[in-house]
């Protein structure tokens, strides 16, 4: 059938607006700051067969996982799906990312016929796991990570199954909040269904189905066309996570040939008995999440954009674990690392194209500071949740501009953090300070955006104490990697200052907090009355050789307080005089030690084996010089260990830094390649 272009565009926009209105409903009904402040959510529409029809904003890992959840419900309840039903699914080995991310999936009927599905998720306030909030660093298998369902009916023909709901709420620590979480998702799906039926009433079901099929085919055609415009080649990326002192590696080789992409995770570490693993569906969603806003920013996000993409993930690895491996920390661990390596490879491919180089970016928020608070407030009520600073993120430098300080993250376009007053109203805490973290943005010709830092003390809790669950990664290994010679952003850090909350003066920095300082990164911890907790979240990666950054831009960063004078000398080779202006003579001397390159020549393409500054090619003779030093030499913000190296690749002709890797001592140098045209 034919649909006129105007009607086609109206229907496409209406589908997007349906998703947007459902998101607003979800946020307004939920009482969880993780949902309505941090936007840890997702809403999308799916075809009658469960394929992605219209992907919504929120955490983009879930667009494809929720599609698989729809298909799992279709298989499980074949012939039994009724109008007005809502189904719950949160089993990671069926489709979900971890048990705390609960999917509610609803069929949409019109005139008695199943025409579509809506699906949404939130990270519920508690899931009945061994640790409050659902992140379980102490779990050794999935059976300790809370209830998980491969699919159950929670609403039948418009009536809530109170026995099912009561059973679920009986297993959690905060039934009122979890009840709000679930009812907000029911309301969200209800709004989506109502608006879809109104759309069909206007245009009829056949027209909607035709537009859906056309949109999917169109998205596939547009992405394949874009891929053909990009160079063929193979790009590599590597991420490390430190898990209780054990290094874990996520390896990716991305091959682009004609109009298809293959993501191969062969070489990644075996699965662990810690919850940092992710399942195959989680890895699939993780690698796709950066693809939507980078390669498909102007393409409708639906099933069509999945068709040119193939994933290879060895079973039993940290990116495709086997049941019953624990996965409760997956979303901020293996999935996050998969996001990062996917973005790195896509950006390197873009940077090798004259047409698309300007869209390349360093890694944004490389590692979530997984931190869940639990306590009893002054009324004796159980309070569980995140203060959401992690969603503030950090913006990676672009190919031709600086990154945004506390600039969010690539996999969630609408992430944000709650303000201090909201958090102090929700939790029994008081902030000492919260601000941008100096020297946390990765150095580069274009600087990576800073992360942030804050300190809190228990305040008005029932017994003066405050518990928290921490499962930090990227503490020993920065995960916000740079691009084209840019440095990685500084890693995160967690410090308990025992007795640090007793100072008569309000401290404004970690060094001003008194008491005994204890670094922590994993496990269940407690702040006693009078203690303080300091948290720094990671900065983003820079782009280009830091010594090519304009000295005036470095001085501006010093005035802004985001770069210290010490880092200006150490990272950028820029010296300032007593007036805070560039000391040209001292700067020339500092930079002269590393080679004769100058800033201002503009960014060239990032081609494997080629120096973008002077045009030297490894095929002309010598290979790039590989220099290694401790990552901690970048400055005090890089609180990394003795096995974490900064590996710099330097042009043998002009000395320009063409690449900079985070590396473990002894690991192989990664090399990319382009196919001859």
C-alpha positions, 0 to 999 in steps of 0.5 A: 500500500502507499502512504502519502509523505505527509501522513508518513512523517506525521505518523513517525513523529507521533510515534516518537511523541508517544514514547516521549509522553510515556517517559514523562508519565514514568518520571512523574509517577515514580518516587525514585530519584534514580528514575525521576532525577537520574533518568535511569529508565527507558521506554520504547515501542515494538512491533507485534512480533517484538522487533524494535519499532521506535527506540526512546531516550534513556539508557540505550543499552535496553532498546535491543534487550527489551526487544528480546524481552518482548519476544520472550514473553511472546514465546512464553505466553503464546496464545494466552496474551490478552488485551490489558495484560502487563508482563514483568521480566528481569532475568538477565539470562533471558533478556534483562541486563541485571535483576534490578532493571525490571522490564514491564512489557504490555501488548497493545491491541486494537479492535481485538488484534495485537498490533504492537508492544510497549516496554519500559524499565527502571532500576527498582529501588530494591530487588531483595538481593543480599545487599540493599539496592541490588548491586551485590559485590559480595554475591558469588552467583545470581541466586544472591542477587534478588528475585528474577523472573523470565516472565510473569503476568502482573496485570491481567485484562486491566486488573492488577494481579494483587497476589503477584504484586504482593509477593514481589513487594514482600521480598524487598526492603522498601515495598512502598518505593518498589510499588511506586516503581512498578505502578509508574511503569504500568501507567507508562505502558497504559499511556503508550497503549492509549496513544497508539490506539488513538493513532490507529483510530485516525489512520487504521492498523494497516497504515500503521503497520506499513509505516512501521515496516517502511521505517525499519527498512529505511533505517537499515538502508540509511545506515548501510549507506553511511557505512559504505561512505566510511573506510573499510578496516579493522580497529581495536580497543581494550578496557581494563576493570580492577575487581578487588585487585584482579585485573579484568580485560575487555577486548574488541576488534571491530571490522567494517567491510562494505555496509556491515560491522562485526564486533568481535570480543575474542580475547576478553577475560573469562567470567568471574565469580563477581557480579561484573559479568554481563550476559550476551544480551547485555553485551549486545545492547552495550555495543549498540548503545553508542552506535545510535547517537554516533552513526545513527543520530539522524536515523530512526532507532529501530530494528533496521539499524541492528541488521548491519551489525554482528557480534562475536562474544565467546561463551563463558567470557566476562561479556557472555557469561554462563548461568549462574554467574553473578551479574548484578554490577553488569550495567556499571561494569562489563556493559559500561566497558563494552560501551567504551570499546564500541565508542572507541572503535566507531570514533576511530573509524569516523576519524579516518574519514574526511566526511565524518571525522568531525563526529569522532569523540573520545570516551565520555563517562568511562566508569560509573561510580556504583554507590548505593546508600542505605540507612534509616532516617530520623523517622526510622524509615528505611531509605535506599538509593543513589544520590545520582552524581554518577549520571552527571558524567563527563563529556569526551573531547570531540575531534575539533573541540573540548569536551563538556565538564560534567557533560553526561554520557553517550549511552544516555542522552537525557542523564542528569543528577539531582541537586544537593537539596533534593538529595539532602531531603531524600537521604540522611546526609549533609554535603560538605562540597560538590563541584568539578574535579580539577585535573580530571579531564584527559589532556589533549589538543582538545581537553576532555571534560572533567568529572566531579567530586563531593563529600558527605557526612551522615546527618539526621539518621536514626542512629547516626550511621550511614551504610553504602555499597560500593563496587568501583572499577576504573580505580586502578585503570582509567576507563575514559580513554582518549583519541588520536594521542589524547590522554585518558581522564582521571579514574574515580576514587572513594575515601572514608575519612574516619573522624572527618566530619568532626571539623569545626570548619567546613572542608572544601577539598579532600586534603582539608578533611581531617581524620584517618583516610581509607581508600575503598572500592569494593564491598559494603561499608559504613560511615559512623557518626563523625565520619565523612565519605569523599567520592570523585568520579572519572573524567573523560578522554582528550583528543590529540597531542596535549602539547599541541593545545594552545597555551592560552586555552591552558591558562583559561583552564587554570583560571577556571580551576579545572587544570592546576598549574602543576598539570599545565606543566606536566601534561601540556608543557605550559608554564605561567608567570606570577601574573597567571599569563603564559611564560612563553620562554619557559613553555618553549623550553618545556615543549621543546623537550618533546619535539618541534610540533606546533598547535594551530595546524588543524586536525588531520585524519586519524589514519593507522600508521600515519602521523597527522602532524607531519604526514610521516608514514610507518611504511616510509621506514621506522615504526612509531616510537613506543614510550611507556611510563606510569599513569600516576606520573600524569599527576595526583588525580591519577591514583593508579597502581604500579602496573597501570601504564600510559603507553604513548606512540610518537612519530619518529620524525616530528615527535608528535604523539599519535596515540596514547593507550591505557595499558597493563605492564607487558600487554601487547601494543594495539594496532589498527589497519585500513583496507586498500581502496 
